Every structure is written in structure tokens, then in C-alpha cells.
Amino acid sequence: MRIFVTGASGWIGSALVPELIDAGHQVVGLARSSASADALTAAGAEVVRGTVDDLDVLGEHAAASDGVVHLAFKHDIAFTGDYQGAAEADRRAVDTFGDALAGTDRPFVLASGLVGLKPGQVSTERDLPTIDGSPTSVRAATAAAALALASRGVRSSVVRLAPTCHGEGDIGFMATLVGIARAQGVSGYLGDGTNRWAAVHRLDAALLFRLAVEKAPAGSVLHGVDEEGIALHDVAEVIGRHLDVPVTSVSQGAAAGHFTWLSTFLGVDAPASSALTREMLDWRPTRPGLLEDLAKGHYFNG
């Protein structure tokens, strides 16, 4: 298949592109910079220059493809004060893809998230997010709109990713935690540290996206989760050992000063199951777990 991928040079996308090519697919990747374009060319993909705001470009290349995987999201503005704007841009892109693919029965796979889905309980693929008009629920509404495309003749699916998609080269949450621990001289966790995050290795996540575009039934909700829930205290312990710094609890009142922007996420308890996804697509994660990845030292060279 000829697959159009947004976010193709990003953290998951840069793993998905070779995953798709190795499986015999042709990849067309959206690139917003020369560096991204060069990386995609080196990986063997065809390059389309543009951003998620270039709706004409998105519609044209979606219509010319055999399927679309939409990974791009404006994380740069989402985590610097304009989550609403990032989520609204994402919705416009999804609506554009829906119009381009309507009536074709071609696959459309959307990347979404798990945080906040069912706080304090193990969420499953059957759980529906709360859509209440808040900035964070705008993205959940976009996922619902993507699933609704099944009624318009699109084989749509949504992959809800674990909050931690880890691996060598990760510059996300885990790398940020390591950097904070190094700067503060302590490896901190919020409260008692028993809150849990689901996790998945990015190479296993890439495999899931390939399986989704190849064979996920229309209207499928999939969970990109390998480990159901890892206590943040355990994460802090591994970081503390590697950096040789004390491991300590940080109070809620001191969280913003200690963890800065990450404090909003660190208190979330977000375990999740992927049992239904594994059964539906025969997805079998095989890569190292989060604590094992941390213990290998991938995050401590900066």
C-alpha cells in the first residue's frame, strides 16, 4: 500500500516508516523542515513538504494514498500554553482526511492518548473519554470524530498511546525527569509515588500502527500499551541509582517549582490494558520494558 504518514520524522514516525517499508509498503511522509525531509529520504520514504495546517496538501495526498496514519500533533505549542490551539489544528486535519477518504474503505489511523481516560482504574479499549468542552477533551472529541468516519466508508481506527513511549533516543517525559533530577540533585516523585503510568517501547508502538493500517476493523479503538502500570516511585529509584542522588517525595505544593511543566502529568494515575488490542491484531510487544530501558542508561548521557 501507499501510506501517507504525518509526523513521519517524529519519535514514533521515525520508527514506523522503516516498519512499513520493511513490510513492503510505500511511504509518503509529511515534512515541515529540511532536516525532516532529509531524514525521510534517507529512510527510503517519498517526501511531501508541509505542516498539519496545510489542509490542501493533506487532502491531496490522502486522496492519492491507499491509507493514512496521522501521528503529527503540535506538541510545541500544546505544552507551552496553547493546548486548545494544537487540538483544534488536529481536528481540522482529521476532518480533512475524513473528507478525502470518505467512501473508499481505505484505512485511517489516528494517534491519541490515554492520560485522563479513567483515572485510578485500569482503562480498556471499551472505555470512552469524557468530552466536556475542556481543552484536553478537544483531542478526545477528535478521536471520536475519527472513529465516526467508519459510518462514512473509512476504515478508521484510533491508537491510544501510553504516556511513556520509551526507547533509546527518547527526549520525552523520562528524559525530562532525568534532567530535573540532575539539576535538582534529587530524584523526585510526587506524593507517595504509587500512581502508575502505562508504558510501551516505541518500536512495539510502531508495529501496532502498521498492524492497524493493514487490518484493524473500521471503528476500532486500540491501546498502545505493553506494561499496564509502572509506579512513578520505581522510576525515581532507577534514576536516583544512575545519578547517585537521593530519592525523595515532592509535596503537591512544591511540585510546580520542582517539576515545572511536568508537574501536571506526574500525579496522574493512568494504568491501562491492551488485552483486546492484542487479541484483535495479534500484537505481541517484545521490546524491553520501561525500567529495563532506564537501567540500560539510555537517558543518562546528556
C-alpha positions as CSV (number, residue, x, y, z in Angstrom):
1,M,0.0,0.0,0.0
2,R,0.9,3.6,-0.5
3,I,0.7,5.1,3.0
4,F,0.7,8.8,3.8
5,V,2.2,9.5,7.2
6,T,2.1,12.8,9.1
7,G,4.7,13.2,11.9
8,A,6.8,10.8,9.9
9,S,10.1,12.0,11.2
10,G,9.0,12.2,14.8
11,W,9.6,9.9,17.7
12,I,7.0,7.2,16.7
13,G,7.0,8.1,13.0
14,S,10.8,7.6,12.6
15,A,10.2,4.0,13.8
16,L,7.0,3.5,11.8
17,V,8.5,4.5,8.4
18,P,11.1,1.6,8.3
19,E,8.5,-0.7,9.8
20,L,6.1,0.0,6.9
21,I,8.8,-0.1,4.3
22,D,10.2,-3.4,5.6
23,A,6.7,-4.8,5.3
24,G,6.6,-3.9,1.6
25,H,4.6,-0.6,1.8
26,Q,5.5,2.7,0.1
27,V,5.6,5.6,2.5
28,V,4.9,9.2,1.7
29,G,5.9,11.4,4.7
30,L,4.9,14.9,5.6
31,A,8.0,17.0,6.5
32,R,7.9,20.6,7.8
33,S,11.7,21.2,7.7
34,S,14.6,20.4,5.5
35,A,16.1,18.2,8.3
36,S,12.9,16.2,8.5
37,A,12.8,15.8,4.7
38,D,16.4,14.6,4.6
39,A,15.7,12.1,7.3
40,L,12.7,10.7,5.5
41,T,14.6,10.5,2.2
42,A,17.4,8.6,3.9
43,A,14.9,6.2,5.3
44,G,13.5,5.4,1.9
45,A,10.3,7.5,2.0
46,E,8.9,9.9,-0.5
47,V,8.7,13.5,0.9
48,V,5.9,16.0,0.9
49,R,6.8,19.4,2.4
50,G,4.1,21.0,4.6
51,T,2.5,21.1,8.0
52,V,-0.7,20.0,9.6
53,D,-2.1,23.5,8.8
54,D,-1.7,22.9,5.1
55,L,-5.1,21.3,4.6
56,D,-5.0,21.4,0.8
57,V,-1.7,19.4,1.0
58,L,-3.2,16.9,3.5
59,G,-6.3,16.4,1.4
60,E,-4.5,16.0,-1.9
61,H,-2.0,13.3,-0.6
62,A,-4.6,11.5,1.5
63,A,-6.8,11.1,-1.6
64,A,-3.8,9.8,-3.6
65,S,-2.9,7.2,-0.9
66,D,-4.1,3.8,0.0
67,G,-4.2,4.8,3.6
68,V,-3.2,7.5,6.1
69,V,-1.5,7.4,9.5
70,H,-1.9,10.7,11.4
71,L,0.8,11.0,14.1
72,A,1.5,14.7,13.9
73,F,0.4,17.0,16.8
74,K,1.6,20.5,17.7
75,H,3.3,19.4,20.9
76,D,5.5,22.6,20.7
77,I,2.5,24.8,21.4
78,A,0.5,22.3,23.3
79,F,3.0,22.2,26.2
80,T,3.8,25.9,26.1
81,G,0.3,27.3,26.8
82,D,-1.9,26.7,23.7
83,Y,-3.2,23.1,24.0
84,Q,-6.5,24.3,22.7
85,G,-4.9,25.6,19.5
86,A,-3.0,22.4,19.0
87,A,-6.1,20.3,19.5
88,E,-8.2,22.4,17.1
89,A,-5.5,22.2,14.4
90,D,-5.5,18.4,14.9
91,R,-9.3,18.3,14.5
92,R,-9.1,20.3,11.2
93,A,-6.6,17.8,9.9
94,V,-8.7,14.8,10.8
95,D,-11.8,16.3,9.2
96,T,-9.8,16.9,6.0
97,F,-8.6,13.3,6.0
98,G,-12.1,12.1,6.5
99,D,-13.4,14.1,3.5
100,A,-10.6,12.8,1.3
101,L,-11.1,9.2,2.3
102,A,-14.9,9.0,2.6
103,G,-16.4,6.2,0.7
104,T,-13.1,4.5,-0.2
105,D,-13.0,1.9,2.7
106,R,-9.3,2.8,3.0
107,P,-7.6,2.9,6.4
108,F,-7.2,6.0,8.5
109,V,-5.2,5.5,11.8
110,L,-5.1,8.4,14.4
111,A,-2.7,8.6,17.3
112,S,-4.3,9.7,20.5
113,G,-3.6,9.4,24.3
114,L,-4.6,7.5,27.4
115,V,-3.9,10.1,30.2
116,G,-7.1,11.1,31.9
117,L,-9.3,8.3,30.4
118,K,-10.1,6.6,33.6
119,P,-8.0,8.0,36.5
120,G,-7.2,5.5,39.2
121,Q,-8.6,2.5,37.3
122,V,-7.2,0.2,34.6
123,S,-8.7,1.6,31.4
124,T,-9.6,-0.7,28.5
125,E,-10.4,-0.2,24.8
126,R,-14.1,-0.1,25.7
127,D,-13.8,2.9,27.9
128,L,-15.0,6.2,26.5
129,P,-13.4,9.6,27.3
130,T,-15.3,12.4,28.9
131,I,-16.0,15.1,26.3
132,D,-16.9,18.3,28.3
133,G,-15.5,21.1,26.2
134,S,-12.3,21.5,28.2
135,P,-9.1,22.0,26.2
136,T,-7.9,18.4,26.9
137,S,-11.2,16.9,25.9
138,V,-11.0,18.5,22.5
139,R,-8.5,15.9,21.5
140,A,-10.8,13.2,22.8
141,A,-13.6,14.7,20.6
142,T,-11.2,14.4,17.6
143,A,-10.7,10.7,18.3
144,A,-14.4,10.2,18.5
145,A,-14.8,12.0,15.1
146,A,-12.1,9.8,13.6
147,L,-14.0,6.6,14.8
148,A,-17.2,8.0,13.4
149,L,-15.7,8.1,9.9
150,A,-16.4,4.4,9.8
151,S,-20.0,5.3,9.0
152,R,-18.7,7.3,6.0
153,G,-16.9,4.4,4.4
154,V,-13.5,4.9,6.1
155,R,-11.7,2.0,7.8
156,S,-10.8,4.3,10.7
157,S,-9.1,3.3,14.0
158,V,-7.6,5.2,16.9
159,V,-4.4,4.1,18.7
160,R,-4.4,5.4,22.3
161,L,-0.8,5.6,23.3
162,A,0.7,5.1,26.7
163,P,2.0,8.3,28.3
164,T,5.5,6.8,28.1
165,C,6.7,5.6,24.6
166,H,10.3,4.9,25.6
167,G,13.4,3.8,23.9
168,E,17.0,4.9,23.1
169,G,16.9,8.5,21.9
170,D,13.7,9.4,23.8
171,I,13.6,13.1,24.6
172,G,10.1,13.0,26.3
173,F,8.9,12.5,29.8
174,M,11.6,10.2,31.0
175,A,14.5,12.3,29.7
176,T,12.8,15.4,31.3
177,L,12.7,13.6,34.6
178,V,16.3,12.7,34.4
179,G,17.2,16.3,33.6
180,I,15.2,17.6,36.5
181,A,16.8,15.1,38.9
182,R,20.3,16.1,37.7
183,A,19.5,19.8,38.1
184,Q,17.8,19.5,41.5
185,G,20.2,17.0,43.0
186,V,17.4,14.6,44.0
187,S,15.3,12.1,42.1
188,G,11.8,13.1,43.0
189,Y,8.3,11.6,42.8
190,L,5.0,13.2,43.6
191,G,3.3,12.3,46.9
192,D,3.8,8.6,47.8
193,G,4.8,7.7,44.2
194,T,2.3,4.9,43.9
195,N,0.5,6.4,40.9
196,R,1.1,4.4,37.7
197,W,1.9,5.1,34.1
198,A,1.3,2.6,31.3
199,A,4.3,2.3,29.0
200,V,5.3,0.9,25.6
201,H,8.5,0.8,23.7
202,R,8.4,2.9,20.6
203,L,9.3,0.0,18.3
204,D,6.4,-2.0,19.6
205,A,4.2,1.0,19.1
206,A,5.4,1.3,15.5
207,L,4.4,-2.3,14.9
208,L,1.0,-1.6,16.3
209,F,0.4,1.3,13.9
210,R,1.5,-1.0,11.0
211,L,-0.9,-3.7,12.0
212,A,-3.7,-1.1,12.4
213,V,-3.3,0.3,8.9
214,E,-3.1,-3.2,7.5
215,K,-6.0,-4.9,9.2
216,A,-7.8,-3.0,12.1
217,P,-11.6,-3.2,11.6
218,A,-13.4,0.1,11.0
219,G,-14.2,1.9,14.2
220,S,-11.5,0.1,16.3
221,V,-10.1,1.6,19.5
222,L,-6.6,0.2,20.1
223,H,-4.3,0.6,23.1
224,G,-0.6,1.1,22.6
225,V,0.3,-0.4,25.9
226,D,2.9,-3.1,26.8
227,E,3.2,-2.6,30.6
228,E,-0.1,-1.9,32.3
229,G,1.2,0.4,35.0
230,I,4.6,1.3,36.5
231,A,4.7,3.2,39.8
232,L,6.5,6.5,39.5
233,H,8.4,5.8,42.7
234,D,10.0,2.9,40.9
235,V,11.0,5.1,38.1
236,A,12.5,7.6,40.5
237,E,14.5,4.8,42.2
238,V,16.2,3.8,39.0
239,I,17.0,7.4,38.1
240,G,18.4,8.0,41.6
241,R,20.7,5.0,41.4
242,H,22.1,6.0,38.0
243,L,22.7,9.6,39.0
244,D,23.8,8.7,42.6
245,V,21.4,11.2,44.1
246,P,18.8,10.8,46.9
247,V,15.3,9.6,46.0
248,T,12.6,11.7,47.7
249,S,8.9,12.6,47.7
250,V,7.9,16.1,46.5
251,S,4.8,17.6,48.0
252,Q,1.9,18.8,45.9
253,G,2.6,22.3,46.9
254,A,6.2,22.1,45.8
255,A,5.5,20.2,42.6
256,A,5.3,23.1,40.2
257,G,8.6,24.6,41.4
258,H,10.4,21.2,41.3
259,F,9.0,19.5,38.2
260,T,7.9,22.7,36.2
261,W,5.5,21.8,33.3
262,L,5.8,18.1,34.0
263,S,4.1,18.5,37.4
264,T,0.7,18.5,35.7
265,F,1.2,14.9,34.5
266,L,3.2,13.4,37.3
267,G,0.3,13.0,39.7
268,V,-1.9,11.2,37.2
269,D,-2.7,7.5,37.9
270,A,-3.2,6.1,34.4
271,P,-2.9,2.3,34.2
272,A,-4.3,0.7,31.0
273,S,-4.8,-2.7,29.5
274,S,-4.2,-3.7,25.9
275,A,-5.8,-7.2,26.1
276,L,-8.4,-6.5,23.4
277,T,-5.9,-5.0,21.1
278,R,-3.6,-8.0,21.3
279,E,-6.4,-10.3,20.6
280,M,-7.8,-8.3,17.7
281,L,-4.5,-7.8,15.8
282,D,-2.3,-10.5,17.3
283,W,0.0,-7.7,18.5
284,R,2.8,-9.1,20.7
285,P,5.2,-6.5,22.2
286,T,8.7,-7.9,22.5
287,R,10.9,-4.9,23.4
288,P,12.4,-4.1,26.8
289,G,10.1,-2.6,29.5
290,L,10.5,1.0,30.8
291,L,12.5,0.2,33.9
292,E,14.8,-2.1,31.9
293,D,15.3,0.7,29.4
294,L,16.1,3.1,32.2
295,A,18.5,0.7,33.7
296,K,20.4,0.4,30.4
297,G,21.3,4.0,30.8
298,H,19.7,5.4,27.6
299,Y,18.6,8.5,29.4
300,F,21.8,9.5,31.3
301,N,24.3,10.6,28.7
302,G,23.1,14.2,28.4
